[in-house]
Amino acid sequence: MTVRQHLDDRHQVIQTDILRMAGIANDMVRLAVEAVISGDVELARRVIAMDDEVDNLEKETLNATVRAVGLEAPVASDLRMLV
């Protein structure tokens, strides 16, 4: 496997995690609005709990990005893709 392929694989994982975070955040907004409108306290608590998952994904994504930069020594165009 080439260095470029390693970087592409890492980028794909990072991109997937970012899209997953965005999907969860979108669900959180929708559910939070629903909880406020309906006064559903339990739903509001579920939304708050979902934030931990987003926080964990953010940490994993940041770590994966730092590892990719450190291990793969990407060039300028690759850095723009990761950052």
Backbone hydrogen bonds in HBPLUS format (Angstrom, degrees):
<---DONOR---> <-ACCEPTOR-->    atom                        ^
c    i                          cat <-CA-CA->   ^        H-A-AA   ^      H-
h    n   atom  resd res      DA  || num        DHA   H-A  angle D-A-AA Bond
n    s   type  num  typ     dist DA aas  dist angle  dist       angle   num
A0006-HIS N   A0002-THR O   3.01 MM   4  6.36 154.7  2.08 150.1 156.8     1
A0007-LEU N   A0003-VAL O   2.99 MM   4  6.29 161.4  2.03 152.9 157.6     2
A0008-ASP N   A0004-ARG O   2.85 MM   4  6.11 158.3  1.90 149.5 156.0     3
A0009-ASP N   A0005-GLN O   2.86 MM   4  6.07 156.0  1.92 148.1 154.4     4
A0010-ARG N   A0006-HIS O   2.92 MM   4  6.21 161.8  1.96 151.5 156.3     5
A0011-HIS N   A0007-LEU O   2.83 MM   4  6.03 160.2  1.87 151.0 157.0     6
A0012-GLN N   A0008-ASP O   2.94 MM   4  6.15 153.4  2.02 145.1 151.9     7
A0013-VAL N   A0009-ASP O   3.12 MM   4  6.44 157.2  2.17 149.5 154.6     8
A0014-ILE N   A0010-ARG O   2.97 MM   4  6.24 163.8  1.99 154.1 158.7     9
A0015-GLN N   A0011-HIS O   2.82 MM   4  5.99 164.6  1.85 154.6 159.0    10
A0016-THR N   A0012-GLN O   2.94 MM   4  6.09 157.3  1.99 146.3 152.4    11
A0017-ASP N   A0013-VAL O   3.00 MM   4  6.25 158.0  2.04 149.0 154.6    12
A0018-ILE N   A0014-ILE O   2.97 MM   4  6.24 155.6  2.03 151.2 157.9    13
A0019-LEU N   A0015-GLN O   2.98 MM   4  6.23 160.7  2.02 150.6 155.6    14
A0020-ARG N   A0016-THR O   2.92 MM   4  6.13 149.4  2.01 144.2 153.3    15
A0021-MET N   A0017-ASP O   2.89 MM   4  6.16 155.7  1.95 147.4 153.6    16
A0022-ALA N   A0018-ILE O   2.96 MM   4  6.22 159.0  2.00 148.9 154.6    17
A0023-GLY N   A0019-LEU O   2.95 MM   4  6.19 153.4  2.02 143.9 150.9    18
A0024-ILE N   A0020-ARG O   2.98 MM   4  6.25 159.1  2.03 151.1 156.3    19
A0025-ALA N   A0021-MET O   2.86 MM   4  6.08 164.7  1.89 154.1 158.7    20
A0026-ASN N   A0022-ALA O   2.90 MM   4  6.05 154.6  1.96 145.5 152.6    21
A0027-ASP N   A0023-GLY O   2.98 MM   4  6.25 158.7  2.03 145.5 151.0    22
A0028-MET N   A0024-ILE O   2.81 MM   4  6.08 151.4  1.89 149.1 158.1    23
A0029-VAL N   A0025-ALA O   3.00 MM   4  6.29 157.1  2.06 150.7 155.0    24
A0030-ARG N   A0026-ASN O   3.07 MM   4  6.35 169.7  2.08 152.9 155.6    25
A0031-LEU N   A0027-ASP O   2.85 MM   4  6.01 167.8  1.86 154.3 157.9    26
A0032-ALA N   A0028-MET O   2.78 MM   4  5.84 151.8  1.86 146.0 154.5    27
A0033-VAL N   A0029-VAL O   2.99 MM   4  6.19 162.7  2.02 153.3 156.8    28
A0034-GLU N   A0030-ARG O   3.05 MM   4  6.29 160.2  2.09 145.1 151.2    29
A0035-ALA N   A0031-LEU O   2.78 MM   4  5.98 153.0  1.85 145.9 153.5    30
A0036-VAL N   A0032-ALA O   2.94 MM   4  6.19 156.0  2.00 148.8 154.6    31
A0037-ILE N   A0033-VAL O   2.92 MM   4  6.13 169.7  1.93 156.0 158.9    32
A0038-SER N   A0034-GLU O   2.92 MM   4  5.98 162.1  1.95 148.7 153.9    33
A0039-GLY N   A0035-ALA O   2.76 MM   4  5.43 122.1  2.09 132.7 146.6    34
A0040-ASP N   A0035-ALA O   3.03 MM   5  4.77 129.2  2.29 129.2 138.6    35
A0044-ALA N   A0040-ASP O   3.13 MM   4  6.42 154.1  2.20 144.4 151.8    36
A0045-ARG N   A0041-VAL O   2.95 MM   4  6.29 151.3  2.03 148.3 156.0    37
A0046-ARG N   A0042-GLU O   3.02 MM   4  6.35 148.3  2.12 143.2 151.8    38
A0047-VAL N   A0043-LEU O   2.99 MM   4  6.32 152.6  2.07 149.4 156.5    39
A0048-ILE N   A0044-ALA O   3.04 MM   4  6.34 158.1  2.09 148.5 154.1    40
A0049-ALA N   A0045-ARG O   2.97 MM   4  6.23 154.8  2.03 146.1 152.9    41
A0050-MET N   A0046-ARG O   2.98 MM   4  6.25 139.9  2.15 141.9 152.7    42
A0050-MET N   A0047-VAL O   3.10 MM   3  5.06 124.4  2.43  93.8 108.2    43
A0051-ASP N   A0048-ILE O   3.12 MM   3  5.42 143.5  2.26 103.4 113.5    44
A0052-ASP N   A0049-ALA O   3.21 MM   3  5.78 145.5  2.33 111.3 118.5    45
A0053-GLU N   A0050-MET O   3.06 MM   3  5.39 125.1  2.37 104.0 117.0    46
A0054-VAL N   A0050-MET O   3.29 MM   4  6.74 155.5  2.35 149.0 155.4    47
A0055-ASP N   A0051-ASP O   2.87 MM   4  6.12 162.1  1.90 152.7 157.9    48
A0056-ASN N   A0052-ASP O   2.91 MM   4  6.12 159.2  1.96 148.5 153.6    49
A0057-LEU N   A0053-GLU O   2.96 MM   4  6.19 159.5  2.01 147.8 153.4    50
A0058-GLU N   A0054-VAL O   2.88 MM   4  6.09 153.6  1.95 149.4 157.1    51
A0059-LYS N   A0055-ASP O   3.03 MM   4  6.34 158.8  2.08 149.3 154.1    52
A0060-GLU N   A0056-ASN O   2.95 MM   4  6.20 164.5  1.98 151.5 155.8    53
A0061-THR N   A0057-LEU O   2.84 MM   4  5.96 158.6  1.89 149.3 155.3    54
A0062-LEU N   A0058-GLU O   2.91 MM   4  6.10 161.5  1.94 150.4 155.4    55
A0063-ASN N   A0059-LYS O   2.92 MM   4  6.12 165.1  1.94 151.8 156.1    56
A0064-ALA N   A0060-GLU O   2.85 MM   4  6.03 156.9  1.91 146.3 153.2    57
A0065-THR N   A0061-THR O   2.92 MM   4  6.10 152.2  2.00 146.4 153.8    58
A0066-VAL N   A0062-LEU O   2.95 MM   4  6.22 162.0  1.98 153.0 157.6    59
A0067-ARG N   A0063-ASN O   2.89 MM   4  6.10 160.9  1.92 150.2 155.8    60
A0068-ALA N   A0064-ALA O   2.91 MM   4  6.08 156.6  1.96 142.8 149.4    61
A0069-VAL N   A0065-THR O   2.98 MM   4  6.24 160.1  2.02 150.8 155.6    62
A0070-GLY N   A0066-VAL O   2.87 MM   4  6.05 161.9  1.91 149.7 155.4    63
A0071-LEU N   A0067-ARG O   2.73 MM   4  5.75 164.3  1.76 157.0 160.7    64
A0072-GLU N   A0068-ALA O   2.98 MM   4  5.47 154.6  2.04 135.7 143.4    65
A0073-ALA N   A0069-VAL O   3.31 MM   4  5.41 139.0  2.49 125.4 131.1    66
A0078-ASP N   A0075-VAL O   2.98 MM   3  5.37 119.5  2.36 110.3 125.5    67
A0079-LEU N   A0075-VAL O   2.90 MM   4  6.15 152.1  1.97 155.6 164.6    68
A0080-ARG N   A0076-ALA O   3.03 MM   4  6.35 157.5  2.08 153.3 158.3    69
A0081-MET N   A0077-SER O   3.27 MM   4  6.48 147.2  2.39 135.8 144.0    70
A0082-LEU N   A0078-ASP O   3.07 MM   4  6.39 147.9  2.17 146.0 154.2    71
A0083-VAL N   A0079-LEU O   2.82 MM   4  5.94 159.4  1.86 158.4 164.0    72
